[in-house]
Amino acid sequence: MTTNFEGGRNIALKVPPHQYDDTVRFYRETLGLRMIEGHEPAVGFHFGANQLWIDRMPGMSQAELWLEIVTDDMDTAAAHLEQAAVVRCDEIEPLGPNFRGFWVSSPSSIIHLVDEKAGAW
């Protein structure tokens, strides 16, 4: 069983409420990154070839970085990751009933969204 994985273009910075405004201000004003428009109330910035999304996360005590991985074949990818004993953690954030993807954690607890290349947001 083989599948092709690639880094996706989306990076999510999950930030506790007490750090959120300062974090957004840092990317918007200090670094002067251009904001992504049309996805309000989501806050995102153009980050080179990537998109950096900053999410306010009540209940978190520190920021976390989440990454996107895309694949051409979701079923094969899911089976491959399960066989490799990769921890699946779909309960951390609902993706919606029509979204074809799932969440996994790396051995160092970095969360990854695995989704289809064609479905990458």
C-alpha positions as CSV (number, residue, x, y, z in Angstrom):
1,M,0.0,0.0,0.0
2,T,1.5,3.3,-1.1
3,T,0.2,6.8,-1.0
4,N,1.6,10.2,-1.9
5,F,1.7,12.9,0.9
6,E,2.7,16.5,0.4
7,G,2.7,19.5,2.6
8,G,-0.4,21.6,2.2
9,R,-0.5,25.4,1.9
10,N,-2.4,25.9,5.2
11,I,-0.7,26.5,8.6
12,A,-2.9,27.1,11.6
13,L,-1.7,28.9,14.7
14,K,-4.1,28.0,17.5
15,V,-3.8,30.7,20.1
16,P,-5.3,31.1,23.6
17,P,-7.6,34.2,24.0
18,H,-5.2,36.1,26.2
19,Q,-2.6,36.0,23.4
20,Y,-4.9,36.3,20.3
21,D,-5.1,40.1,19.8
22,D,-1.3,40.6,20.3
23,T,-0.6,37.7,17.9
24,V,-2.8,39.1,15.2
25,R,-1.3,42.5,15.6
26,F,2.2,41.1,15.4
27,Y,1.6,39.5,12.0
28,R,-0.6,42.4,10.7
29,E,1.3,45.5,12.0
30,T,4.8,44.4,13.2
31,L,5.5,42.1,10.2
32,G,3.1,43.8,7.8
33,L,1.8,40.6,6.3
34,R,-1.1,41.0,3.9
35,M,-4.4,39.7,5.3
36,I,-6.4,37.1,3.5
37,E,-9.8,38.6,2.6
38,G,-13.1,36.9,2.1
39,H,-13.0,34.3,4.9
40,E,-14.2,36.5,7.7
41,P,-14.5,36.0,10.6
42,A,-11.4,33.8,10.1
43,V,-8.1,35.7,10.3
44,G,-5.4,34.7,7.9
45,F,-2.3,36.1,6.4
46,H,-0.4,35.4,3.1
47,F,2.7,33.7,4.3
48,G,4.9,33.2,1.2
49,A,3.4,30.3,-0.7
50,N,1.4,29.3,2.4
51,Q,-1.6,30.7,4.3
52,L,-1.2,31.3,8.0
53,W,-4.5,31.1,9.9
54,I,-4.8,32.4,13.4
55,D,-7.5,30.9,15.5
56,R,-8.7,32.0,18.9
57,M,-8.9,28.8,21.0
58,P,-10.7,29.1,24.4
59,G,-9.4,26.6,27.0
60,M,-5.8,26.6,25.6
61,S,-3.0,27.8,27.8
62,Q,-0.4,28.1,25.1
63,A,-0.2,28.4,21.3
64,E,0.0,25.3,19.1
65,L,1.0,25.0,15.4
66,W,-1.1,22.8,13.2
67,L,-0.1,21.8,9.6
68,E,-1.9,20.6,6.6
69,I,-0.9,17.5,4.6
70,V,-2.6,16.7,1.3
71,T,-2.9,13.4,-0.5
72,D,-4.3,12.1,-3.8
73,D,-6.0,9.1,-2.2
74,M,-7.7,9.6,1.2
75,D,-8.7,6.0,1.7
76,T,-5.2,4.7,1.0
77,A,-3.7,7.5,3.1
78,A,-6.0,6.7,6.1
79,A,-5.2,2.9,5.9
80,H,-1.4,3.7,5.6
81,L,-1.5,6.0,8.6
82,E,-3.5,3.5,10.6
83,Q,-1.1,0.7,9.8
84,A,1.7,2.9,10.9
85,A,0.0,3.4,14.3
86,V,-0.4,7.2,13.7
87,V,-2.7,8.6,16.4
88,R,-6.0,9.9,14.8
89,C,-7.6,12.8,16.8
90,D,-10.8,13.8,14.9
91,E,-12.4,15.0,18.1
92,I,-10.2,18.1,18.4
93,E,-12.0,20.1,15.8
94,P,-15.1,19.3,13.8
95,L,-14.5,19.4,10.0
96,G,-18.1,19.3,8.9
97,P,-20.0,16.5,7.3
98,N,-19.0,17.3,3.7
99,F,-15.3,17.8,4.4
100,R,-13.2,14.9,3.3
101,G,-10.3,14.8,5.7
102,F,-9.2,13.9,9.3
103,W,-6.8,15.0,12.0
104,V,-3.7,13.1,13.1
105,S,-0.9,13.8,15.6
106,S,2.8,13.4,14.9
107,P,5.0,11.7,17.5
108,S,5.9,15.1,18.8
109,S,2.2,16.1,19.2
110,I,2.0,18.4,16.2
111,I,-1.5,18.2,14.8
112,H,-1.9,17.7,11.0
113,L,-5.0,18.0,8.9
114,V,-4.9,15.3,6.2
115,D,-7.1,16.1,3.3
116,E,-7.5,15.5,-0.5
117,K,-5.3,17.7,-2.7
118,A,-8.4,18.8,-4.7
119,G,-10.2,19.6,-1.5
120,A,-7.5,21.7,0.1
121,W,-8.9,25.0,1.3
